Amino acid sequence: MILKRFYDETLAQASYLVGCDHTGDAIIIDPNRDVEQYVAAATAEKVRIVYVTETHIHADFVSGSRELARHTGATLLLSDEGGPDWRYRYATAEGATLLHDGDTIDVGRVRITVLHTPGHTPEHLTFLVTDRASANVPVAAITGDFIFAGDVGRPDLLERAANIGGTMEASARLLFRSLQRFKQQPEYLQLWPGHGAGSACGKALGAVPSTTLGYERIANWAFGIDDEEEFVRQVLEGQPEPPRYFATMKHINRDGPSVRGGGGAPTRASLAMVERAKASGAWLVDIRPTPNFIAGHMPGFVHIPLNKSYTNWMGSLVPYDRDVVLLAESESAAMRGVKLASLIGLDRIIAWCGTDQLEEYAATRGPLSSVAEEDITVMANGARATTNVVDVRAQSEWDGGHIPGASHRFLGTLLEQTRELPRDEPVAVHCAGGSRSAIAASLLEANGFTNVTNLRGGFGAWKAANLPVVVPNEENA
């Protein structure tokens, strides 16, 4: 058996090639939109991709299954479980083979057995992998978003991300029963999950690439709870806010991801082109490192740095129905920004510009903007008592402790939550350390706030200085 794991750091997402070295056949499971990597890997391993499938309708990236199947001529395999609302609506048009619990897929001497494991999503499948050249028992399970290292898939996304009301508790109960059923598998079974640490598809994912069922029975909190009511309470408790783009992804992946054409790379924009794009309503996004943006940037640009959180904040803040212009330090950085955005379906990046446009702006239009900064500890002495202090961290972080007098306005919904604030009054933003608050400061400034300060060090520096902290339902620390 041939196994290759692909891992995208920004999505914290894993996909797999499983092949037979005897027949040269292979299957790709959970591909993302970067389909060229799978074709290249198949060529390197001297196998041909005959099947393409996925564990479920993904919420955090655009599936590449449809595109890869078309590109390679492989048979597309899709779940037919989960009821009418969450069946694949494009399956018939694509000639897909529908999968059900108990089905088997033979990839040469490798047998894939389909298990329906609902909970994270109604249609979710897990694939048991048996290398029949070695043994007639399964060696591993590709678990998708069912079981992770140290955690299980969250069952609240249909309700909280896709706005399907009343589904959280029912999904949590399905997840509990799927786990109880899966416990019957042998302890030695390797588990190859669909996500690692940093994914928003769970709340405590481990960073190791694989695990075993026996180890998870010992170390994974979800396997230590035999009472269904207690499991439901714990699995729904403390789940982070789902990124806003998850709702878009669920519908795109259910209804049919677009297959990209050969439109070419975005154009290199002049300053005049950037200004015309801005006037026509395009979003301007500066993806340079945060210190560079803070030191000097063009007015109107929102800052979303090209780091591991790039896709999260691009998908959460940038509208899908608007053109986008990127500002990057180099062409390679710009093209990486374009590629990563395409993984979550942001396909309207029409142009990019570089630091020479910054220099031209400073020379011909006026001084660049900069982000005002102060150490967060200055808020402790009352010198900024008239300032609106805005905490842009997640709800779970806020609930764990926050600065007295601050208001909580999560970065993902910041603009909606600040509509009532006067644009000319002082606003100071902070997060845990300073990166998210820099994004927040840029977002506010680009939307007309004229007196914004980024609080350096964030809540981490506040706590390190032993300053007062408010913990909900407890006395002030």
C-alpha angles and dihedrals in degrees: 000000000000120000128183125174121205118199129188111201097202093052093034082223132148130201129178144219113205115184145167115237090200099057099021093233123138142182126209116213124199099354119185124214095278089090095161091074092061093048090049092048092049090052092049092049091045093237133123122230105239099162135034122189145150137214096234148333100297125225102190105052141016110267117242094200097101094045095045093048091052092045095051102029089239123153112261114225119196136175117261093187128099104061133273099302095059104036117116106268094200097049096100094046090052094046090240122176109235120229129216136181110287097021119135131214118199115210099182106292092345115094121202115200118200120226122185105224107173124182108084085052130355095243098043118143132194119204120219110207121211120184097206091186087070107025143345095238126082118268098192148358125226097216104182108192095339102086125010131180101283098354147044132236116280115251097202102076098093089058102034100036106023094034095234097152124221097017103107100082095039090051091048090055091049089050091052091052092046089054092048090052093045092053087076091071117100119276093236092061110124116226119214106189130200097233143033137198113321097038119125090215090092138012105237109023118169123233099227113107096228142007140178132253090238092055093046090053086061103034108027113090092215093062091053095065118080096169112089096208092052091047091052091050095049098042092053095043119098099000110161122244108276112239110260094242092063090086090055092048093051092055095041092051094045096045098039132289113238118251108232121235129213097269094144132229123316114272125259103252129216120218090258090054091051090052092049091050090050091050090052092054102264120153115244114211125186108204098180121120113289098248090055093050093047091051095053139342141155115270113257096032119124115215118233108158120219097247138110091296094050098104092044095056096035090055094042099047110025115078115237092219097058134080116247134211119196127208112205139167093239142007091253091054091048092050091049089051090051093048095048092047090053089058088068095040100262095141100154100086097131101175147357135211135194143218091283087070088055089054092047091050092052091048098046110020106034139269121335119250121249133193115250111230137191134173108263092233091072087076090067098068097057094244090124098041092136093056123104103232109206122194109203098185125118121280093253090054091049091049089053091060140310144188116280111256096016122128122223116234112160114226093234091062099025099125094052091048096050100049091106095052116100109249094225101048120098115270123184118192130197141170131177097297112350110274099094092041090056088057089047093050091051092048092052094046092049088054098053106276107140104186109048126150128190111218108224118225094018125211090329091064091044092056093042088058090055092239122160116286128194114220113188114245091011135083117269111279 
